[in-house]
Amino acid sequence: MAAKPGILTDWPWKHLGSRFKYIVLAPWVVDSMYTALKMMSKSTSTIAEEDISRDDDTMIYLIILPLLLWRTIHAQIWTSYARFKTSKAKNRIIDKPIEFEQVDRESNWDENIILNGVLFYLGCKWVPAASMENSPMPFWRTDGVVITILIHMGPVEYLYYWLHRALHHHFLYSRYHSHHHSSIATEPVTSVIHPIGELVSYFVLFFIPILTVILTGTASIVAIVGYTTYVDFMNYLGHCNVELVSSSVFRFFPFLKYLFYTPSFHSLHHTQFRTNYSLFMPVYDYLYGTLDTSSDELYTASIRKSDKQPDVVHLAHPTTLNSVYHMRLGLASLASRTYNPSTTSTQWYLMLAWPLTRMWKVLFGYISSFVVERNTFNGRISLQTWVVPKYAFQYKLTSERKKINVLIEEAILEAQKAGVKVISLRLLNQAEELNKNGEAYIAKHPTMKIRVVDGSSLTVALVVNNIIKIIPQGASKQVTMKGKFTKIAYTIAFILCQRGYQVIVPCMDEFEKRKIKFKTMMMENTMSLTSDDRSNLNLSTTTNHQVWLVGDGFSDDDQTNAPAGTFFIPFSQVPPWIGNLKTMRKDCVYFNTPAMTVPSEIENIHSCEDWLPRRVMSTSRIAGTVHALENWGWHECGSNSSITLEAVEKVWVASLRHGFCPLVHRK
């Protein structure tokens, strides 16, 4: 919102919300479809010539909906591409963070497309009556394309320059244009983030070439669609925050510096405010003395920037098919919200995009791990998130495991080659049945310097801390454990028994396995269980305890047997209820998977990590960061290596010292 919002600031359909605002276009879309059907059903032999002319005139009316859909796709392509490039930092122009506040402010970027759609439909209802020479509209007309180019280079660019300068007058700037300049580190869609009054003025300006070719009878589909695409393309280019224009362009064609702006040229306008006002052609800034003198210097510096190598890499992967849209490179509005597979999969636009969703699945079979996010910690270390292009269901297929292991191994070796200190394994990338919690890579490459971390010690510390907070002093210290028992589960039970908690194991087989495992752990740890502590591990068929520790394999039957008011605390990386439970009980409390809130020193976080809330990271991701901050020189992974009590305490204290806090949010 502008500093002092003026008239025509809010959208007329604001009360409809983000879900129903597209209803505004419904009457126009229905009318255009009706017109198309009427034209198809009529026979030229049965209607008068003037009727044919009138119907043919509406051909321009029918291209509006496909044009709006293309503009939406075009914007998304630019957003994903720009985010991918900035995550690698190569040729990045403004090295400032983007936070959730900016993403939220720019989440209504599609309002511009709705507005343009309404204005196009209104215009096409009236404009064709002014000229009958456009019937039927051809695909290409050379004279119309030339007129469009000339009108844009002359009146449009000139008028925009002075309109833009006027918008920077303090009266208009505070009421309108300051909303756009709230974003310093811009994204492609920042280009259309304006109050509605400002966007209407831009529409009138950009409609001049289109109106000209219509009135002169030289209109064509290429002229109208091509010009609209050109305006969008240049807008997104100027706000992508990555220098994409090669220096060879200006070396061979020096005059283009007056006719074609660069992303770095426009980025200076967002940092200096009073320079570089031109639309796409810098010539007017040269003519009127408003060119920023550092434009060439910034361009050269940006074009020479190389990839910034991270200190820590977090290796993640998509979960469900629709989760690709939730990644930072996907839909920005979805990525900035907590991922819920059950609700996200029912989004109408994702249901319509199912062919594209399947295409991503096929495409992922031919690419290696890629970068999706870059963060910094207080300027001390650089963090990146890489994604293995495999879905959760593929990790369960025996036929896919070899391919997945190769992808993970290649990512680890690539990170080591780049000088990365620590790589942390998220979700199923550390599955025991896949790679023995990462141990397979260490065994295969015993001399590698990069440290592999699975976050198991911090996970244990966090889960134990949650239990201590839930069960008040003096209450019955009883905890039920359900699900697949991993080394994390064994260690949690070991520590709880040592601290006087009764750990209830309902299954006889698991109870016996747990007792055997305890004996092994007592031999490996400096601290052991007394006879009283060992008695805290119990076999019981009763399920009336209010705290349940749950892992993979937690089922609907298990949930049903729990008493009302039960606290379900997962110790697995993936919430055990995703894909396993039909519904979640309203009379129980479901904790998030082991995670912590991050300190403000970690910057450029504007997407959620899977199902976790904003500015919350999983323990595996945090453990890798803490490992690098503390410069610890050992690996923390492997299904055969035990989690020592010393390591649990050490990583817990270090995490708190660096500003990470236990997550209090519950689902």
C-alpha positions in Angstrom: 0.0 0.0 0.0 1.2 3.5 -0.8 2.3 5.8 2.0 -0.8 8.0 1.7 -3.3 5.9 -0.4 -5.2 8.0 -2.9 -8.4 7.4 -4.8 -8.5 4.3 -7.1 -6.0 2.5 -4.9 -8.0 -0.7 -3.9 -9.4 -3.1 -6.4 -13.2 -3.0 -6.9 -13.3 -6.8 -6.5 -11.2 -6.9 -3.4 -14.1 -8.2 -1.3 -14.2 -11.4 -3.5 -10.9 -12.5 -2.2 -8.1 -14.3 -4.1 -10.2 -17.4 -4.7 -13.3 -15.8 -6.4 -11.9 -12.7 -8.0 -11.8 -14.4 -11.4 -15.6 -14.3 -11.4 -15.2 -10.7 -12.7 -14.1 -12.1 -16.1 -16.8 -14.8 -16.2 -19.5 -12.7 -18.0 -17.1 -11.6 -20.7 -15.7 -15.1 -21.2 -19.2 -16.6 -21.5 -20.2 -13.8 -23.9 -17.2 -14.5 -26.2 -17.9 -18.2 -26.2 -21.5 -17.5 -27.1 -20.4 -15.3 -29.9 -18.0 -18.0 -31.2 -20.8 -20.6 -31.2 -23.2 -18.3 -32.9 -20.6 -17.6 -35.6 -20.0 -21.3 -36.1 -23.6 -22.2 -36.3 -24.6 -19.5 -38.8 -24.3 -20.2 -42.5 -23.1 -17.5 -44.8 -25.8 -18.3 -47.3 -28.6 -17.5 -44.9 -27.5 -14.2 -43.4 -27.0 -10.8 -44.7 -23.6 -9.5 -45.7 -23.7 -6.8 -42.9 -24.3 -9.5 -40.3 -21.3 -11.5 -41.6 -19.2 -8.3 -41.3 -20.4 -7.7 -37.8 -19.7 -11.2 -36.6 -16.3 -11.3 -38.3 -15.5 -8.1 -36.5 -15.8 -10.0 -33.2 -12.8 -12.3 -34.1 -10.6 -9.9 -32.1 -13.0 -10.5 -29.2 -12.2 -14.2 -29.2 -8.4 -13.9 -28.8 -8.6 -12.1 -25.4 -9.0 -15.2 -23.2 -6.1 -17.1 -24.8 -4.0 -13.9 -24.5 -4.8 -13.6 -20.8 -3.9 -17.2 -20.2 -0.6 -16.7 -22.1 0.2 -13.6 -20.1 -0.3 -15.6 -16.9 2.0 -18.4 -18.1 4.5 -15.9 -19.3 4.7 -14.2 -15.9 5.2 -17.6 -14.2 8.0 -18.6 -16.5 9.8 -15.4 -15.7 9.3 -15.7 -12.0 10.6 -19.3 -11.9 13.6 -18.5 -14.1 14.6 -15.3 -12.2 14.3 -17.2 -8.8 16.5 -19.9 -10.2 19.1 -17.5 -11.4 19.2 -15.4 -8.2 19.5 -18.6 -6.0 22.8 -19.2 -7.7 23.8 -15.5 -7.3 25.4 -15.4 -10.8 24.9 -11.9 -12.4 22.7 -10.9 -9.5 22.3 -7.1 -9.4 21.0 -6.1 -6.0 22.2 -8.4 -3.3 19.4 -7.6 -0.8 17.0 -10.2 0.7 13.4 -10.8 -0.2 11.1 -11.5 2.8 7.6 -12.8 3.2 6.2 -9.2 3.5 7.3 -8.5 -0.1 5.9 -11.8 -1.4 2.5 -11.1 0.3 2.4 -7.6 -1.1 3.1 -8.9 -4.6 0.8 -12.0 -4.4 -1.9 -10.0 -6.2 0.1 -9.6 -9.4 -2.6 -11.3 -11.4 -5.0 -8.4 -10.6 -3.3 -6.6 -13.5 -4.2 -9.4 -15.9 -7.9 -9.4 -14.7 -8.0 -5.6 -15.1 -6.5 -5.8 -18.6 -9.0 -8.5 -19.4 -12.0 -6.4 -18.4 -10.7 -3.4 -20.2 -9.9 -5.4 -23.4 -13.4 -6.9 -23.4 -14.9 -3.5 -22.9 -12.8 -1.9 -25.6 -13.5 -4.7 -28.1 -17.2 -4.3 -27.6 -16.9 -0.6 -28.6 -13.8 -0.3 -30.8 -14.7 -2.6 -33.8 -17.8 -0.4 -34.5 -15.4 2.4 -35.3 -13.8 0.5 -38.3 -14.9 -2.3 -40.5 -11.6 -2.8 -42.3 -10.4 -5.4 -39.7 -12.9 -8.2 -40.8 -11.7 -10.8 -40.7 -8.5 -10.1 -38.7 -5.4 -11.7 -40.4 -2.6 -13.4 -38.6 0.0 -11.0 -40.0 0.0 -7.6 -41.6 3.4 -6.0 -42.2 2.1 -2.4 -42.2 0.3 -3.0 -38.9 3.4 -4.4 -37.2 5.5 -1.4 -38.5 2.9 1.1 -37.2 2.9 -0.7 -33.8 6.7 -0.4 -33.5 6.8 3.2 -34.6 3.9 4.3 -32.3 5.6 2.6 -29.3 9.1 4.1 -30.0 7.6 7.6 -30.4 4.4 8.6 -28.4 4.3 5.7 -26.0 7.9 5.8 -24.8 7.9 9.7 -24.7 4.6 9.9 -22.8 5.6 7.2 -20.4 8.8 9.0 -19.5 6.9 12.1 -18.5 4.2 10.2 -16.7 6.8 8.3 -14.7 8.5 11.5 -13.8 5.2 12.9 -12.7 4.5 9.9 -10.5 7.8 10.6 -8.7 6.4 14.0 -7.6 5.9 13.8 -3.9 2.1 14.2 -4.2 1.6 11.3 -6.6 4.5 9.3 -5.3 3.1 9.1 -1.8 -0.4 8.3 -3.0 0.4 5.8 -5.7 3.9 5.0 -7.0 5.5 4.4 -3.6 3.7 1.1 -3.4 5.7 -0.1 -6.4 9.0 1.1 -4.9 8.4 -0.7 -1.6 10.4 -3.5 -3.3 14.1 -2.8 -3.6 15.2 -6.3 -4.6 12.7 -6.8 -7.3 11.1 -9.9 -8.9 9.6 -10.0 -12.4 6.0 -9.6 -11.1 7.1 -6.4 -9.2 6.7 -4.7 -12.5 2.8 -4.9 -12.3 2.5 -4.1 -8.5 0.7 -0.8 -8.6 -2.6 0.7 -7.4 -5.4 0.2 -9.9 -5.5 3.9 -10.9 -1.9 3.8 -11.9 -2.4 0.5 -13.9 -5.4 2.1 -15.7 -3.1 4.9 -16.9 -0.5 2.4 -18.1 -3.2 0.5 -20.0 -4.4 3.6 -21.8 -0.8 4.3 -22.7 -0.1 0.8 -24.0 -3.4 0.6 -25.8 -2.5 3.5 -28.1 -0.6 1.3 -30.7 -3.3 -1.4 -30.6 -6.1 1.2 -31.0 -4.1 2.8 -33.9 -3.8 -0.4 -35.9 -7.5 -1.2 -35.3 -8.7 2.2 -36.4 -6.4 2.2 -39.5 -7.6 -1.3 -40.5 -4.1 -2.7 -40.2 -4.6 -4.9 -37.1 -3.4 -8.5 -37.0 -3.1 -11.1 -34.3 0.7 -10.8 -34.4 0.5 -7.0 -33.9 -1.8 -7.2 -30.9 -0.5 -10.4 -29.2 3.1 -9.7 -30.1 3.0 -6.1 -28.7 1.4 -7.2 -25.5 3.9 -10.0 -25.1 6.7 -7.5 -25.8 5.5 -5.1 -23.1 5.3 -8.0 -20.6 8.7 -9.4 -21.6 10.5 -6.1 -21.2 8.7 -5.3 -17.9 9.7 -8.7 -16.4 13.3 -8.4 -17.8 13.8 -5.0 -16.1 12.6 -6.3 -12.7 14.2 -9.8 -12.7 17.3 -8.6 -10.7 19.6 -10.6 -12.8 21.7 -9.2 -15.6 20.8 -11.2 -18.7 21.9 -8.9 -21.5 25.3 -10.0 -22.9 28.0 -7.4 -23.2 28.6 -8.6 -26.8 25.2 -7.1 -27.8 26.4 -3.6 -27.0 29.9 -4.3 -28.3 28.7 -5.1 -31.8 25.7 -2.7 -31.8 26.6 0.3 -29.6 23.5 2.3 -30.5 21.3 -0.3 -28.8 22.2 1.2 -25.4 19.8 4.1 -26.3 17.0 1.8 -27.5 17.2 -1.2 -25.2 17.5 -1.1 -21.4 19.1 -3.7 -19.2 17.9 -5.1 -15.8 20.8 -3.3 -14.1 19.7 0.0 -15.7 16.2 -0.2 -14.2 17.4 -1.6 -10.9 19.1 1.7 -10.3 15.8 3.4 -10.5 14.6 1.2 -7.6 17.6 2.2 -5.5 18.2 5.8 -6.5 14.5 6.7 -7.3 15.3 10.0 -9.2 17.1 8.6 -12.2 16.5 6.2 -15.1 12.8 7.0 -15.7 12.6 5.6 -19.2 10.2 2.8 -20.1 12.4 0.4 -22.2 14.4 3.0 -24.2 17.0 4.9 -22.2 17.3 7.5 -25.0 14.9 9.9 -23.1 17.1 9.7 -19.9 20.0 10.7 -22.1 18.0 13.6 -23.7 16.6 15.0 -20.5 19.7 14.5 -18.2 18.1 11.9 -15.8 20.5 9.1 -16.6 22.2 7.6 -13.6 26.0 8.0 -14.1 26.7 4.6 -12.5 24.5 2.7 -15.0 27.5 1.4 -17.1 29.5 0.6 -14.0 26.7 -1.4 -12.4 26.1 -3.2 -15.7 29.7 -4.2 -16.0 29.9 -5.3 -12.3 26.7 -7.4 -12.6 27.7 -9.1 -15.9 31.0 -10.2 -14.3 29.6 -11.7 -11.2 30.1 -15.5 -10.9 28.2 -18.1 -8.9 28.7 -17.7 -5.2 29.7 -21.0 -3.7 27.8 -21.9 -0.5 29.2 -23.1 2.8 26.3 -25.3 3.5 24.0 -27.3 1.2 20.7 -28.8 2.3 19.6 -31.6 0.0 15.8 -31.9 -0.2 13.3 -33.4 -2.7 9.7 -33.0 -3.7 7.1 -35.0 -1.9 3.8 -35.2 -3.8 3.4 -34.4 -7.5 1.8 -31.0 -6.7 4.7 -30.1 -4.3 6.7 -28.8 -7.3 4.4 -25.8 -7.3 5.1 -25.3 -3.6 8.9 -25.0 -4.1 10.4 -21.6 -4.3 10.8 -21.9 -8.0 7.1 -22.8 -8.3 4.1 -20.6 -7.5 5.4 -17.8 -5.2 2.1 -17.5 -3.4 2.0 -21.2 -2.7 5.6 -21.4 -1.7 5.1 -18.7 0.9 2.5 -20.7 2.7 2.6 -24.0 4.7 2.2 -26.9 2.4 -0.8 -29.1 3.0 -1.0 -31.9 0.4 -4.7 -32.6 1.1 -5.8 -28.9 0.4 -3.2 -28.0 -2.2 -4.1 -30.9 -4.4 -7.7 -29.5 -4.6 -6.7 -26.1 -5.8 -8.7 -25.6 -9.0 -5.8 -24.3 -11.0 -3.6 -27.2 -10.0 -6.3 -29.6 -11.0 -6.4 -28.0 -14.5 -2.6 -28.1 -14.7 -2.4 -31.9 -14.3 -0.9 -32.3 -17.8 1.9 -30.0 -16.8 2.3 -31.8 -13.5 2.8 -35.1 -15.3 5.2 -33.3 -17.7 7.4 -32.3 -14.7 7.4 -35.9 -13.5 8.8 -37.0 -16.9 11.3 -34.1 -17.2 12.6 -34.9 -13.7 13.8 -38.2 -15.0 16.4 -36.5 -17.2 17.9 -33.9 -14.9 20.3 -33.9 -11.9 19.9 -32.0 -8.6 19.3 -28.3 -8.9 19.4 -25.2 -6.7 16.2 -23.7 -5.5 17.1 -21.3 -2.6 19.9 -19.3 -1.2 20.2 -17.7 2.2 22.9 -16.0 4.3 23.5 -16.2 8.0 24.6 -12.8 9.4 27.1 -12.5 6.5 29.1 -15.3 8.0 28.1 -18.3 5.9 26.1 -18.9 2.7 23.4 -21.5 2.6 21.8 -23.2 -0.4 19.0 -25.7 -0.8 19.3 -28.2 -3.6 16.6 -30.5 -4.8 16.9 -34.1 -5.9 14.3 -34.5 -8.7 12.5 -37.5 -7.3 9.2 -37.7 -5.5 8.5 -39.5 -2.2 6.6 -42.4 -3.8 9.7 -43.1 -6.0 11.9 -43.5 -3.0 9.7 -46.5 -2.0 10.2 -48.2 -5.4 13.1 -50.7 -5.3 13.7 -50.1 -9.0 14.3 -46.3 -8.4 16.7 -46.6 -5.4 19.9 -47.1 -7.5 19.1 -44.0 -9.6 18.3 -41.9 -6.5 21.5 -43.0 -4.7 23.5 -41.9 -7.8 21.8 -38.5 -7.8 22.5 -38.0 -4.1 26.1 -39.1 -4.4 26.6 -36.8 -7.4 25.2 -33.9 -5.4 27.5 -34.6 -2.5 30.6 -34.9 -4.8 29.6 -31.7 -6.7 29.1 -29.8 -3.4 32.6 -31.0 -2.2 34.2 -29.9 -5.5 32.6 -26.5 -5.0 34.2 -26.2 -1.6 31.0 -26.7 0.5 31.8 -27.5 4.1 28.6 -29.4 5.1 25.8 -31.1 3.3 22.6 -32.0 5.2 20.2 -34.7 4.1 16.5 -33.9 4.3 13.5 -36.3 4.3 14.0 -39.5 2.4 17.5 -38.6 1.2 18.7 -40.1 4.5 16.4 -43.1 4.5 17.9 -46.2 6.2 16.8 -48.6 3.5 18.2 -46.2 0.8 21.7 -45.4 2.0 21.8 -46.4 5.7 21.2 -42.8 6.8 24.0 -41.5 4.6 26.5 -44.0 5.8 26.8 -45.6 2.3 28.4 -42.4 0.8 31.0 -42.1 3.6 31.9 -45.8 3.2 32.4 -45.4 -0.5 34.3 -42.1 -0.2 36.2 -42.3 3.1 38.6 -39.5 2.3 36.0 -36.8 1.3 36.3 -33.6 3.3 32.7 -32.5 3.1 30.7 -33.5 6.3 27.5 -35.3 5.8 24.8 -34.5 8.4 21.4 -36.1 9.0 20.3 -34.0 12.0 19.5 -37.0 14.2 21.2 -35.6 17.4 19.3 -32.3 17.2 16.0 -34.2 16.4 16.4 -36.3 19.5 17.2 -33.2 21.6 14.1 -31.3 20.3 11.7 -34.2 20.7 12.8 -34.8 24.3 12.6 -31.1 25.0 9.0 -31.0 23.7 8.0 -33.9 25.9 9.5 -32.3 29.0 7.5 -29.1 28.2 4.2 -31.0 27.7 4.2 -33.2 30.8 4.0 -30.9 33.8 6.1 -31.4 37.0 4.5 -34.0 39.2 2.3 -35.5 36.5 2.4 -39.1 35.4 5.5 -39.4 33.1 4.2 -41.9 30.6 4.8 -41.8 26.9 3.5 -44.2 24.2 5.7 -44.9 21.2 4.2 -46.0 17.9 5.5 -46.4 14.4 8.8 -47.6 12.8 11.6 -47.7 15.4 14.7 -46.0 14.1 18.0 -45.0 15.7 16.3 -41.7 16.6 13.4 -43.5 18.3 15.7 -45.8 20.3 17.8 -42.8 21.5 14.7 -40.8 22.5 13.4 -43.8 24.5 16.8 -44.3 26.0 17.0 -40.7 27.2 13.5 -40.6 28.5 13.9 -43.8 30.5 17.1 -42.3 32.0 15.2 -39.2 33.0 12.5 -41.2 34.8 9.8 -41.4 32.1 7.9 -44.6 31.4 8.1 -45.5 27.7 5.1 -47.7 26.7 5.6 -50.0 23.7 2.3 -51.7 22.8 3.9 -54.4 20.5 5.7 -57.4 22.0 8.1 -57.8 19.0 9.2 -54.1 19.2 9.4 -54.4 23.0 11.9 -57.2 22.7 13.9 -55.4 20.0 14.0 -52.3 22.1 15.4 -54.2 25.1 18.2 -55.7 23.0 18.9 -52.3 21.4 19.1 -50.7 24.9 21.8 -53.2 25.9 23.8 -52.2 22.8 23.4 -48.5 23.4 24.5 -48.9 27.1 27.7 -50.4 25.8 28.3 -47.6 23.4 27.5 -44.7 25.7 29.4 -43.5 28.7 26.2 -43.3 30.7 24.1 -46.3 31.3 20.6 -47.2 32.7 20.2 -48.3 36.3 17.8 -51.1 37.1 15.1 -48.5 37.9 15.7 -46.8 34.6 15.4 -50.1 32.7 12.1 -50.8 34.4 10.8 -47.6 32.7 10.6 -49.5 29.4 7.2 -51.2 29.6 5.0 -53.5 27.5 1.4 -52.5 27.7 -1.7 -52.9 25.6 -3.5 -49.9 27.1 -3.5 -46.7 25.1 -4.8 -44.2 27.6 -1.6 -42.2 27.9 -1.8 -38.6 26.6 1.6 -38.2 25.0 2.3 -40.3 21.9 5.6 -40.4 20.1 4.9 -41.5 16.5 6.9 -42.3 13.5 6.5 -43.9 10.0 3.8 -46.5 10.0 1.5 -44.6 12.3 -1.9 -45.7 11.1 -5.6 -44.8 11.2 -6.2 -47.6 13.8 -3.5 -46.2 16.0 -5.0 -42.7 15.9 -8.5 -44.1 16.6 -7.2 -45.9 19.7 -5.7 -42.8 21.2 -7.7 -41.1 24.0 -9.1 -37.6 23.5 -6.7 -34.8 24.1 -3.7 -36.9 23.0 -0.5 -35.0 21.9 1.0 -36.7 18.8 4.7 -35.8 18.6 6.4 -37.1 15.5 10.1 -38.1 15.6 10.2 -38.9 11.8 11.2 -36.3 9.2 8.0 -36.8 7.2 4.7 -36.3 9.2 3.4 -39.9 9.7 -0.1 -38.8 9.1 0.5 -37.6 5.5 -0.8 -40.3 3.2 -1.6 -42.6 6.2 -4.6 -41.0 7.8 -8.0 -40.4 6.2 -8.8 -37.5 8.6 -7.1 -36.0 11.6 -9.0 -35.9 14.9 -10.2 -32.5 16.1 -9.9 -33.5 19.8 -6.2 -34.3 19.6 -3.1 -32.1 19.1 -0.7 -32.8 16.2 2.8 -31.4 16.5 4.9 -30.5 13.5 7.9 -32.7 12.6 11.1 -31.8 14.4 11.8 -28.2 13.5 12.9 -24.9 15.0 12.3 -21.2 14.3 15.3 -19.4 12.8 16.9 -16.2 14.0 16.5 -12.9 12.1 20.1 -13.2 11.0 19.2 -15.7 8.4 18.0 -13.7 5.4 16.2 -14.1 2.1 13.7 -16.7 3.5 10.5 -16.1 1.6 9.2 -19.7 1.1 8.1 -22.4 3.6 10.0 -25.6 4.0 7.4 -28.2 3.0 4.6 -28.4 5.7 6.5 -26.2 8.2 5.3 -22.6 9.1 7.1 -19.5 8.0 10.7 -19.0 9.1 10.9 -22.5 10.4 13.5 -25.1 9.4 13.7 -28.8 9.9 16.3 -30.1 12.4 18.3 -31.7 9.6 18.7 -28.4 7.8 19.5 -26.5 11.1 22.0 -29.2 12.1 23.9 -28.7 8.9 24.0 -24.9 9.5 25.2 -25.3 13.1 27.8 -27.9 12.0 29.3 -25.2 9.7 29.0 -22.4 12.3 30.8 -24.5 14.9 33.3 -25.8 12.3 32.8 -29.4 13.6 35.0 -31.8 11.7 33.0 -35.0 11.9 30.1 -36.6 10.0 26.7 -37.1 11.7 25.0 -39.9 9.9 24.8 -43.6 9.6 22.3 -46.2 10.8 25.0 -48.2 12.5 26.5 -45.3 14.4 24.8 -44.5 17.7 23.7 -41.1 18.8 25.7 -40.2 21.8 24.3 -38.3 24.7 27.2 -35.9 24.5 26.4 -35.1 20.8 22.7 -34.5 21.7 23.6 -32.0 24.4 26.3 -30.3 22.3 24.2 -29.6 19.2 21.2 -28.5 21.4 23.2 -26.0 23.3 24.9 -24.7 20.1 21.6 -24.3 18.3 20.1 -22.2 21.1 23.3 -20.1 21.2 23.0 -19.3 17.5 19.4 -18.1 18.0 17.4 -21.2 16.9 14.3 -21.7 19.1 12.0 -24.7 19.7 8.9 -24.5 17.5 5.8 -24.0 19.7 3.4 -24.1 16.8 1.0 -27.0 16.7 -1.2 -28.4 14.0 
